[in-house]
Amino acid sequence: MFNQRIARTGWGKEPAMRAAIRGTAATSALDEKQHDRWDYRRDGAVSAGRRGQGPAAWVVRGGQNGEVEARALNEGLTLISWAELGDLSAYATKEQLRAACVREYPDLSPGHVVSQTWRFAQEIEPGDFIVMPLKSDHYKIAIGRAVGQYEYRPTDDQEFPHIRAVEWFPKRPLRDTLKSDLRASMGSLLTVSRLRRHEAPSRIAHLAETGIDPGVDGEPEITSVSQLLEEAVAEAETDPRSPKMLTIRHLLAHWGEWRRTAAVVELISGELADVGLTTRPHFTEGSVDTVVALVPIEKEPDDSTEPTPAREPVTETVRRRRRASYGSGICRPRRCRCCPARL
């Protein structure tokens, strides 16, 4: 896997890092001259705080409704608003920037504005990956590399005057092809945010070259729900002392989820129960990195003489019907992503 290759070569070593990002000559999206434009040793692009860590990955959105996405892609830019702050490079400290935010945007939280504008102007560095989730192109994402320092161009666009040059890769992966953990990391409502968790920078590099998310190194493959349940039942029947083990994150990913909302818990618990399984410990406990076992449900003694009603056989048709009702707008969670309206 790509991440294993990174681990062997050493991500923090600049030549090895560049070679890993380029991939083979046959698949590289950019030619040698373009890659040399961000030679870390020659340009001294990596700050002392980031030296040895390789490029970072950032989400920078193209406007609240995607209004500057086309310009960003056509002109090779990433750009943000907050025009009233003027030239961001004029602020030597965050305290100075905060004072300007309080003055120009009294109705907004200064912390959010300061963190995003400071990141854009001061923390993004040449060679870093820029990810722009697209609203104008069927929910794809654009991936590029920052190749220039921060610029203030009020004459080009008075509403979006804060700019950095970007070389965009030609591939536009679909957001649905990303594994759930990486997709969740991109779900921040902020305009500018850094992707830190789950080996995001190396996975973004692989996405840019191949359009495929390799996942976290060592994470098992995500299969269909049917296959997961069949394997778990088979292992439980073969040797109950050696049940199928997986992380809660991996379990959720089989259902295409990454958050344990009430509706998600009900859906997964129901489908596990339909084949006589549950998790130990329950997957609502602990962090998403907690390992759980898929084990048979312990049957309670039943003195009742009444026959148990037959359950509806669980087929793919039944599963589709359940998921359709799950996304019908009746979900209870406050921020359930499946519903048309936010409750």
Secondary structure, 3 states (H helix, E strand, C coil): CHHHHHHHHCCCCHHHHHHHHHCCCCCCCCCHHHHHCCCHHHHCCCCCCCCCCCCCEEEECCCCCCCCHHHHHHHCEEEECCHHHCCHHHCCCHHHHHHHHHHHCCCCCHHHHHHHHHHHHHHCCCCCEEEEECCCCCCEEEEEEECCCCEECCCCCCCCCEEEEEEECCCCCEHHHCCHHHHHHCCCCCCEEEECCCCHHHHHHHHHHHCCCCCCCCCCCCCCHHHHHHHHHHHHHHCCCCCEEEEHHHHHHHCCCCCCCHHHHHHHHHHHHHCCEEEECCCCCCCCCCEEEEEECCCCCCCCCCCCCCCCCCCHHHHHHHHHHHCCCCCCCCCCCCCCCCC
